[in-house]
Amino acid sequence: MTDVVMPQLGETVTEGTITKWFKQVGDTVAVDEVLFEVSTDKVDSEVPSPVAGVLSEIVVAEGETVDVGTVLARLGVAGETPAAAAPEPEPAPEPAPAPVPTPAPAPEPAPAPPPVPEPAPAPEPAPAATPEPAPVTAGGSDGEAKLLSPVVRRLLADNALDADTITGTGLGGRITRADVEAAIQARGATAAPSPAPAEASIPAPAPPAAPPTAAPVAAPAPAPATTPPAVAASATDHEVTLTNIRKITGQHMVDSKATAPHVLTAVEVDFENVERVRQAHRNEWKTEEGFSLTYLPFIVRAVADAVHDFPHMNASMGDGRLVVHGSLHMAIAVDLDFQGLLAPVVRSAETKRLRAISREIVDLATRARQKKLSADEITGGTFTITNPGQYGTLLQFPIINQPQVAILSTDGVRRKPVVITDSDGNEAIAVHSVGVLALAWDHRAFDGAYAAAFLDRLRTIIETRNWEAEI
């Protein structure tokens, strides 16, 4: 019998939620065949079976959250399948009669009546015992806490929240971290307006006093804390439950906008130098590599060189300080069939040439869509690139991937007329491939001149480098 345990999906991941079992008890499982899907606060992953055999027992059901190393299921050999059914007789109804003897204590209440008549007036103080129900409710909340993840339990304890007052949106109604954070925000929003009515009631008893008129001035303050009205679905509407990745992505974006003062700086880039190389090698490249040569690896390669001259672009915001990184770990945003985004990381991009960068980007993107990335492969990025250009976008204002200080959007490249200058200084009009690079950056890290200079350097590299040598 082989135990299947919750895998370590990343250095900082301590727990996971089983979202789906692909096999049922009694099914035959091959080595490396997908057995179950697990969701963490960083990534959803499909986990293969470590050995071949028959799934004899599922210990952790779908929707349950357990720590890394917890036994999830047990696999046995084909001949042991019948043995799996043996445990069923154990919970036979035979033990049920055992509780019947419990009525034996019934005689004990009998002696109780004699003392009752003696302290006839004593029953009066009995109501004092009424406070006892309080511990009962506490016990109930403790029981619920056992079904919550450590992160959720900590948030509930730190903010003095009762799990019974929160409606869970996770699988099977499980309370998630996002649910608790929403409850904390809601409590803050409702607590803020409370002083207003108190102040309003003060002027009432003392109308003669002129100073109290200043109190209403504070009333507008709670206005920004108003929450959006609840939306009720009509007969023609339908509701879509947000996936774990959708919720996490949304929360990260909200946190980023609330944390960093976002600024957008964009430049138009002539990609004709890149386009000529792409067209000259497209067929050979596709045959050798098995995938198309796009603009993205050229841009990543150029960013790696530009960052060398502008190191503060490759940085993260710390507590009152800027942490400038020695290596460029390039996070590439990958769309998951419009269901969410992941940003797997190309490690030490500054040490890799165009072909190696292209291969790694394709490999990471493919495995991201197949849910085969580990949490470590989507963490530790120091600069991010998002690539909506494949849909012909003109310009996108991306949101910074915290705690990084910048994210670059590579927008659509299209043929358009441009003014060119020959070696003699003569101008002419030609049709080139032109696109926009839009940089969203954190104004706490540097100023506009630094961002503009970085983009100018990036544009120069793309337009003038000898890309033929890179191929």
Secondary structure by P-SEA (a helix, b strand, c coil): cccccccccccccccccccccccccccccccccccbbbbcccbbbbbcccccccccccccccccccccccccbbbbccccccccccccccccccccccccccccccccccccccccccccccccccccccccaaaaaaaaaaaaaaaccaaaaaaaaaacccccccccccccccccaaaaaaaaaaaaaaaaaaaaaaaaaaaaaccccccccccccccccccccccccbbbbcccbbbbbbcaaaaaaaaaaaaaaaccbbbbbbbbbbaaaaaaaaaacaaaaaaaccccccaaaaaaaaaaaaaaacccccbbbcccbbbbbcccbbbbbbbccccbbbbbbbcccccccaaaaaaaaaaaaaaaaaccccccccccccbbbbbccccccccccccccccccbbbbbcbbbbbbbbbbccccbbbbbbbbbbbbbbbbbcccccaaaaaaaaaaaaaaaacccccccc
